[in-house]
Amino acid sequence: METLLLLFLVTALNAQNNFPTITKDKAGKLIRTKDNSGNEIPDFSFAGYRAAQYAIPTITVKAFVPAISGDATSTIQAAVDYVASLKADANGFRGAVLLDKGIFKVSGVINIKANGIVLRGSGAGNNGTVILGTGTNREAIVNISGINNRVLKDKFQLAEEFTALGATTLALKNTPNIKKGDRILVNTPINQQWIDKLGMVDFGAETGWVGWKKDDFVIRADREVTQVQANKITIDAPLTNALNEKLAPSEVVIYNWAGRINNIGVENLTLKSDFDTTNPKDEQHRWHGISIQNTEDAWVRQVNFEQFAGGAVSILKSAKRITVEDCISLNPISEIAAFRRNTFYTEGQQTLFQRCYSEYGYNDFAVGGYATAGPNVFLQCQSYLPYSFSGSIGSWATGILFDVVLIDGNAISFKNKEQDARGLGWNAANSVIWESSASKIENYSPPTADNWAFGVWAQWAGNGHWADVNNHISPRSLYYALLEQRLGKLPMQAQILDLGTEPSSSPTIEQARILTAESYKKQTTLKEWISQAATRNPIAVNSSKAKVFDEVKAEIKSTEVASKITIKNGLLISDKGLLAGETIDIPWWRGSLRDSDVSKGRPHVTRFVPGHYGLGYTDNLSETVQFLVDNNKVALDHNYGLWYEQRMADHERIRRLDADVWAPFYEQPFDRTGQGTAWDHLSKYDLTRFNTWYWDRLKTFADLAAQQNKILMNEQYFQHNILEAGAHWASSPWRPANNINNTGLPEPPPYMGDKRIFIAEQFYDVKNENIKKLHQGFIEKSLENFKDNANVLQFTSAEYTGPLSFMQFWIDVVANYKKTHQNESKIALSATKDVQDAILNDAARAATVDVIDIRYWYYKDDGSLYAPQGGVNLAPRQHARQMKVGKETDEQTYRAVREYRDKYADKAVIYNTPGANRFGWSVLMAGGSLPALPKISVAGFYESLANMKTAQDENYNSAVWTLKDDGKAYLFYLSKANKTTVDLSKYAGTYEVFWINPENGNVISKETIQGKTIVTLTAPQAKETKIVAYLKKK
């Protein structure tokens, strides 16, 4: 120890002015030595439940759930909800829900949404409590989540140019509205100047697109004000990033967060996921055991986890002061790839993982997210044979401590990851590795910050600060030493597994004899030590005074879709009238998890980000439907993603080096097999087995959308894969290299010029019996999935410019299937004009068509056709480069729709050309369906439209277009006139006239007229501008 102390002191003398470090005085007391700027290594002891000032309590049981043979979801949830209804005690706890010994099958999610609730089992080991997640959904078994309703209030600027790393005092320019107890965010954006200094603009070659961008990341230190003196405030935990106003100006923001919950626990049980035992890498099951968000002061203790795909515990960025302790994760079931097996994961702040063990994980102990502020601590944890590193898997995570951690078979990594994980760059700063071991330790210090490693054993790399490599150091745990130093005494036992006396390298004969005898004794492993936690820290299971919850039967959800959408008189209508509004599509391939990109997110039904929900992540489908309602969208046009993962955004055709895939993931309709290696380094697909999650998501969305009279356009295929850039085909499930099926397609791909793909003709060739059979199975699955959904329009493919022969095949498969299977979904014909007309002129096949979609052709402003030929192996935009596209106009749009409505009166006609959203009134007035109208708030408007017909004496050149339901309602679109007449001579009564602005749907003026006469309607404005008149009988 004398040598160690000396080395600490020497290190201090040499580095005192250059960088902060940790030394010891002669009495053995730790000293966090500051540099010349006042920076010091942060005090990590503030991590954990209630900032580690108090031990985790044992809460009285208020509800007891005995063993249940059936699905226990509703019963456990009823018990949780009961406790949530109780009054909290003086410490903020309502009570515990105790589960009996046995296996509790849970097909849903156990939601904890109120303060002061503990979910407790009757033991985590053998003969204890097991909650078995069943089914194929990917949600966590236990979801701890308050409400994301944080409200930002007053903002304050800093008064000093520099605030040091580790500081707990901030000087503000003004403090009149800030007080003790206020919750604040200390916000520091990583701006362009800082990005330049860090070298994060790009990572070489063409990587600027994944380089850091200003406003991509904001460091948000979540703190509480503990004292206000003059213009200075003291906060409850240190900063883990220095604040440099010259580099990146920061601000302090007061917030209120009424919906954030606290005093929550899960303990003393095992969480386990069911899975498909025929697939060793199955992902159609539970991804996480426990998810925590919008929560503070919570814990997970003495919980075992088995067979999860994504990880054991996932703490999201809205959570803070969480402790996870004495937990074991075994036998994860998933692809061996990024975003899986992130066993103990945090994006939160002040989180503590201690005495946690994992086997065969990926990033077992990881801080994620972007600019995640600490402190975050991993203490006495072990990872056995992981497939990737532990450390930070996010960008610029600050204040991480790895304390007595063993990564057996991989690395602890603090470094510049460059373009990995879509431009991760510097993953960690101001972070420490203490008394830890790994196969490799990467300890690099970024510009403007430092990283440190003390007392480590590994293969080493990095320009960070190193001390006492290949030495054990004292104190063994930095976290507990700092905690004891801060509080005077520890509020709980450290429970660090004892290593015994360190033997000398030059033992005496007697010492060697003693040590030799000791080596015959079995040493306690960390896994065993964790398993003994129930003996060291027994958790009470007394339920004598608790309310007993016998089995609660789950409410059986009706499979009947709420509303029926029908075609009447050639119009798509619901019980609320004509369906109208804009149609939106989904992102085809782009995506990023950076905050700035997520904030711009668009709805997507089958986008998947493990453990994350909301717009830009895994969409909450109820919210997606509400988005359509709130934004006047009538339909969502969906196709499977161009590729599964975001590395492909570089448009390279290369076989990927590893499985470090980038999220968000655009799920494909087929299931992977767990066999072989596809081009993206995950396992291969089986084109005869389907991705349950993908199809269930679409079905659920369709059901929810039906309740709001919204349409799902299901594009069964996505032609973009088989034309244009070779990268479109590289990782497609249909490519032979990526599936286990015999498609009859060529491999390697015939990339023309080693760049472009022209495989459409072979893909559509149904003379190839192998692929024909696969196509038939896929088409039938697409139909079967929506058998009850009248609000689903079935399309052949997004971007379909394919041949007539495949369209004939597709129609035939659909027709044959519908002969023997009841199916409510509607069949839309969407193709080039030549293919479309050929089908419609074929009476047998035309009978299968419900909807005609004008999408890949239109009349141009000069009256000529823009009508590319089908089946010539060009994509829509390639056609547009070869032909004069012209302009779309109101008149020519009306012409196109009217021609098809007049010719095929029983079929709905929709219009989805590139300019369609500009021509909603033209589509409507020509008798089209799903017109892109603004929201019209006149009572009865849409109901009236459902019964109106076009005026037969008008055409596309008419100055006024008319829809009418004689004697009841009329609609006039005045495009080249400011007046029109209506013949009411046969109809008595009073009529209301609403003059409507066609751009925004607002009512300009209103008047009343009488029947039994011919009335001239004169627009309220003087000039001849486009205006709509809606007339209805009162």
C-alpha positions, -999 to +999 in steps of 0.1 A: +000+000+000+030+023+006+039+020-031+004+027-041+001+057-019+034+070-033+022+065-068-010+084-061+010+113-046+035+113-075+007+113-100-009+143-081+024+163-082+029+157-119-007+164-130-018+189-104-021+218-128-029+198-160-059+178-153-081+168-124-074+135-107-079+115-075-052+113-049-050+102-012-035+120+017-013+104+043-043+092+063-057+074+033-085+099+026-095+103-010-089+138-025-104+148-058-076+172-070-087+201-092-069+214-122-061+251-127-096+258-140-113+243-109-125+212-126-127+180-105-138+145-111-175+145-102-188+130-070-205+099-084-221+090-050-253+109-059-264+081-082-292+058-070-325+058-052-329+091-033-293+100-043-281+071-020-289+091+011-312+064+023-314+026+021-341+011+000-371+005+024-393-026+027-429-016+021-460-031+038-480-055+016-515-042+008-526-066-019-519-103-024-523-123-057-523-160-052-512-184-079-533-183-111-536-209-138-547-187-166-535-153-179-527-132-148-524-098-165-557-085-155-555-098-119-520-083-112-531-051-128-562-050-107-541-054-076-517-026-087-546-003-095-561-010-060-529+000-043-527+030-065-561+041-051-549+040-015-536+070+003-499+074+005-482+073+039-459+100+053-430+086+033-449+086+000-457+049-002-491+034-007-482-002-004-468-034-020-485-059-043-473-094-033-474-122-058-475-158-045-450-184-054-455-200-088-457-190-125-478-161-135-485-160-172-488-124-185-498-118-221-501-080-216-482-054-197-482-046-160-484-009-158-473+011-128-485+047-132-489+061-097-466+070-069-457+047-040-463+012-054-440-018-051-445-050-071-430-078-050-426-115-056-421-144-031-386-151-042-363-147-072-348-181-070-361-217-074-396-221-060-401-184-060-423-161-082-420-162-120-438-137-143-438-153-177-444-129-206-464-148-232-474-140-267-456-122-295-457-086-285-424-068-279-433-047-249-418-049-215-435-071-190-434-043-164-438-007-175-431+020-149-442+052-164-456+085-152-469+111-176-447+130-199-461+165-191-431+184-180-437+222-183-408+246-188-410+279-171-385+307-163-351+308-180-319+322-166-285+330-181-252+322-164-233+351-149-198+336-151-180+326-183-169+292-168-184+268-143-162+239-135-167+202-139-181+188-107-195+221-095-226+223-074-229+261-074-240+282-103-239+320-107-269+334-125-274+369-140-307+373-121-325+351-095-357+368-085-380+339-095-358+310-084-361+295-050-351+265-029-369+233-040-372+244-076-366+217-102-343+229-129-326+219-161-291+231-168-292+231-206-260+232-227-264+228-265-235+212-284-231+239-310-211+242-342-181+257-325-179+228-300-185+203-328-156+217-347-134+216-317-143+179-311-137+170-347-172+157-351-181+174-384-174+142-403-154+110-399-136+109-432-147+102-468-185+108-473-195+107-437-206+143-433-242+131-433-237+113-400-215+140-385-228+160-356-250+189-364-257+219-342-288+213-321-285+176-325-277+173-288-284+193-257-269+183-224-297+186-199-286+182-163-317+176-142-312+191-107-330+206-077-321+239-061-311+234-025-300+269-017-302+305-031-277+331-019-277+364-038-272+354-074-258+320-067-277+287-065-266+254-051-279+223-067-284+188-053-258+169-075-227+179-093-224+188-130-208+162-151-198+187-178-181+220-174-200+250-186-180+273-209-200+303-221-175+311-248-177+276-263-214+269-258-237+292-238-259+274-213-291+283-196-310+273-164-347+265-169-372+259-141-397+232-148-428+216-132-435+179-138-467+169-121-469+136-139-435+122-130-440+094-105-418+084-076-413+058-048-417+027-071-401-007-067-400-041-084-384-068-063-379-104-053-391-123-084-381-136-118-392-121-151-390-144-180-401-143-217-416-171-236-402-175-272-404-197-303-382-226-294-377-235-331-358-203-337-327-198-315-327-161-325-364-155-322-375-119-318-413-123-318-415-121-280-407-098-251-378-074-256-375-060-220-383-071-185-387-037-170-390-003-186-387+029-165-396+064-177-411+096-163-400+084-129-377+093-101-366+075-069-373+040-079-356+006-076-353-029-090-338-054-066-333-091-064-349-097-098-338-124-123-343-120-160-344-148-186-349-150-224-354-114-233-345-100-266-337-064-259-325-064-223-334-068-186-339-032-174-342-002-197-341+033-180-351+060-204-340+097-203-370+109-184-360+089-153-335+098-125-323+085-092-329+048-099-312+018-083-309-016-099-292-041-076-287-079-072-300-088-106-291-117-129-298-119-166-295-152-184-301-168-218-311-138-239-330-148-271-325-126-301-304-119-331-268-112-320-268-076-330-269-040-319-300-028-300-305-063-287-292-076-254-285-042-239-289-059-206-286-031-180-292+001-199-297+037-189-304+071-206-314+085-173-294+105-146-282+095-112-288+058-120-270+031-101-265-005-112-248-026-085-242-063-082-256-071-116-246-101-137-252-109-174-244-137-197-241-136-236-254-100-238-244-074-264-238-040-247-244-054-212-237-023-191-244+007-212-253+044-211-273+054-242-290+084-258-274+116-268-256+140-244-268+120-214-258+137-182-246+118-152-237+107-128-244+071-138-227+042-120-221+005-127-208-010-095-196-046-089-211-059-121-200-087-144-206-095-180-197-130-191-188-135-228-207-106-242-207-100-280-198-063-277-184-037-254-198-020-223-195+017-217-214+044-236-234+034-267-246+070-271-229+103-280-212+124-254-224+107-222-208+124-193-202+113-157-201+075-161-183+054-134-174+017-140-165+006-104-153-029-097-166-042-130-155-073-150-163-075-187-151-111-194-146-114-231-150-078-244-142-042-237-150-012-216-149+016-241-146+054-238-135+066-272-144+082-305-165+056-322-165+078-353-194+068-377-204+037-358-241+037-347-248+065-372-221+089-362-217+081-325-184+100-323-171+106-288-192+083-267-181+094-232-165+123-214-155+131-178-159+094-170-139+070-148-130+033-148-120+022-113-106-011-101-121-029-131-111-056-156-119-063-192-105-080-222-097-045-234-101-011-219-103+018-243-097+050-224-094+080-246-099+117-236-118+139-261-109+176-267-124+198-240-128+169-215-110+140-198-115+103-191-097+083-164-088+047-155-075+037-121-063+003-110-074-016-141-065-049-157-068-053-194-053-049-228-051-011-229-056+016-255-061+053-253-047+087-245-068+091-214-054+093-179-041+061-165-030+052-129-021+020-113-027-003-142-022-040-132-026-030-095-055-034-071-062-001-054-078+010-022-105+019-016-119-010-037-151+010-046-148+046-055-186+051-052-188+039-017-157+058-006-172+090-020-206+082-004-191+077+030-171+108+026-202+128+017-225+115+044-201+106+072-213+070+073-229+046+048-267+044+050-265+008+037-240-020+036-216-018+006-217-056+001-186-057-020-175-092-026-142-097-006-111-106-026-092-117+004-056-106+012-035-097-019-007-122-020+029-111-023+049-118-054+076-131-031+058-152-004+076-171+023+073-208+024+047-206+051+027-180+031+028-202+000+016-232+021-014-211+034-022-197+000-020-231-016-044-245+009-068-216+003-067-223-034-085-256-028-115-238-015-141-228-040-143-191-044-176-173-044-184-159-078-203-127-083-232-146-097-234-167-065-229-136-044-259-120-061-280-152-057-273-150-019-288-115-017-320-128-003-300-140+027-281-108+032-312-086+025-343-106+031-375-090+018-407-096+038-435-116+022-461-113+050-495-108+034-518-115+064-535-081+063-535-077+026-565-077+003-566-109-018-571-107-055-584-139-070-583-144-107-598-115-127-609-125-161-595-104-189-621-083-208-626-100-242-620-075-269-644-075-297-629-085-330-655-065-349-642-034-365-661-003-351-671+013-384-678+001-419-665+020-449-683+012-481-685+021-517-719+036-526-726+051-560-689+049-567-679+069-536-659+058-506-681+067-477-687+060-440-716+065-416-703+101-414-705+107-451-679+111-478-643+104-467-621+134-474-587+148-464-551+144-474-533+111-479-499+108-462-472+083-469-446+071-445-408+075-445-394+049-469-359+046-455-346+076-436-343+078-398-322+089-369-325+088-331-309+122-326-333+145-307-335+170-336-345+143-361-369+126-337-387+160-332-393+160-370-406+125-370-435+114-392-460+086-385-449+051-394-468+020-383-440-006-386-410+015-375-394-001-345-370+014-319-365-011-291-378+002-258-388+036-271-423+047-280-437+078-296-436+097-328-401+092-344-396+059-324-421+030-322-453+049-328-481+046-303-508+035-327-536+053-309-515+085-312-509+078-349-546+076-356-552+108-336-525+125-357-545+117-387-576+131-371-559+162-358-542+170-391-571+163-414-555+132-430-579+106-444-555+079-453-521+065-445-503+049-474-480+022-461-454+000-476-426-020-461-393-003-457-367+000-484-344-017-460-344-028-424-317-007-409-300+027-413-265+017-423-280+012-457-287+049-460-251+052-473-265+033-504-235+009-504-240-026-518-213-041-496-218-071-473-218-055-438-188-063-416-208-069-385-243-068-370-239-033-354-272-023-371-285+013-368-320+022-356-347+031-363-356-002-379-381-005-407-395-040-401-399-063-430-430-085-435-410-117-432-396-135-402-359-142-397-349-178-392-320-177-368-301-195-396-272-183-418-260-148-422-277-123-444-261-093-461-267-071-430-251-098-408-283-108-391-298-142-398-316-150-431-354-145-438-379-172-446-403-159-472-429-184-461-429-173-425-442-139-415-431-113-391-459-114-365-450-080-351-452-063-385-486-078-394-501-073-360-491-036-360-508-031-394-539-049-382-541-030-350-536+003-368-563-006-393-587-015-364-581+018-346-582+038-378-616+023-386-631+037-354-622+072-368-632+064-404-596+065-416-581+044-444-550+022-445-536+019-479-517-014-478-490-014-505-482-051-506-449-047-523-423-020-527-410-018-562-381+005-551-362-026-540-358-040-575-349-009-596-324+020-596-296+019-570-281-015-564-282-008-526-320-010-528-316-048-535-286-055-514-304-063-481-339-070-494-355-101-480-363-112-516-326-113-526-314-150-525-284-141-502-309-129-476-334-158-474-334-196-471-359-201-500-353-211-535-366-180-554-349-188-587-335-153-588-298-148-596-270-146-570-247-127-570-270-099-581-266-086-617-255-051-608-252-032-640-219-013-641-214-026-606-239-001-594-275-003-607-301-030-603-326-041-631-341-072-616-377-061-618-385-083-649-372-114-631-389-105-599-423-101-617-418-132-638-445-156-627-433-182-652-407-188-625-427-214-605-404-209-574-411-172-570-447-175-582-455-197-553-438-173-529-457-144-544-490-162-540-483-169-503-474-133-497-504-119-515-527-142-496-511-132-463-517-096-471-554-103-477-559-126-447-544-101-423-571-076-430-601-099-436-623-079-413-611-044-424-634-026-448-612+005-443-581-012-459-574-006-496-551-033-510-526-021-536-501-042-556-471-022-548-458+013-541-443+027-572-458+000-594-447+005-630-445-032-636-459-053-664-494-063-672-486-099-667-478-095-630-509-073-624-530-100-641-514-126-618-520-104-587-557-099-596-562-136-602-546-145-568-568-120-551-600-131-569-593-168-562-586-161-526-618-141-522-639-169-537-631-191-507-624-165-479-646-138-466-626-106-469-637-070-463-607-052-476-610-034-509-589-040-540-573-009-556-559-009-591-528+013-592-505+011-622-494+028-654-523+038-676-518+011-702-518-016-675-547-001-657-568+002-688-560-034-699-573-047-666-604-025-667-611-037-702-609-073-691-644-078-676-635-108-656-605-092-639-622-058-637-649-073-615-623-078-587-614-041-587-631-018-562-610+013-565-592+029-594-561+048-583-548+075-608-512+078-596-486+071-624-502+091-652-521+123-656-533+148-682-508+177-686-516+214-687-516+212-726-542+184-726-517+157-736-510+126-715-481+120-693-484+082-693-453+061-690-454+026-703-457-003-678-433-032-677-403-015-693-381-017-661-381+020-652-391+035-619-415+064-617-387+090-614-367+073-641-397+077-664-400+113-654-364+119-665-371+105-700-404+122-707-418+157-706-438+157-674-457+189-679-478+204-652-510+192-635-539+216-634-574+217-618-590+212-652-569+183-663-573+166-629-611+169-632-609+155-667-590+124-657-612+116-627-644+123-645-635+101-674-630+071-652-660+079-630-683+081-660-669+049-675-668+028-643-696+042-623-696+014-597-659+019-588-644+046-566-618+067-583-589+082-562-562+105-573-526+102-559-503+118-584-473+139-571-495+170-571-527+154-558-529+174-526-533+206-546-563+193-565-587+180-539-616+202-551-611+191-587-611+154-576-643+160-555-662+179-582-654+152-608-669+125-585-637+113-570-631+097-536-607+106-508-603+142-522-576+163-504-600+189-490-593+212-461-614+206-430-649+219-435-668+225-403-703+230-416-727+206-401-739+179-426-714+188-453-698+154-457-731+136-453-745+156-482-715+148-504-721+111-500-754+115-519-744+140-546-737+134-582-718+154-609-738+176-632-739+158-665-739+190-686-705+201-673-670+192-683-635+200-673-636+234-691-667+246-674-665+278-654-685+263-626-685+227-615-715+213-597-724+184-574-760+180-565-786+160-546-816+177-562-838+196-538-816+186-508-781+199-512-758+214-539-720+222-541-706+247-566-669+252-573-666+286-591-632+286-607-638+310-636-669+329-625-682+348-595-718+337-599-740+307-607-776+297-607-795+269-590-829+258-600-851+253-569-884+258-587-896+223-579-886+225-542-902+244-515-885+255-482-856+275-469-820+269-479-788+280-463-759+290-485-723+288-472-696+305-491-663+286-484-627+295-490-614+265-509-578+270-496-585+266-459-622+255-457-633+286-437-668+299-441-665+334-457-702+343-454-736+327-450-770+336-464-805+322-466-826+317-497-861+304-505-871+276-528-897+275-556-876+297-578-844+299-598-818+316-576-786+334-587-758+330-563-732+357-563-699+353-546-692+377-518-659+389-532-657+413-562-629+396-581-632+363-599-612+340-576-619+304-568-647+300-543-670+272-531-708+276-524-725+249-504-763+250-504-784+228-482-820+226-472-827+238-437 
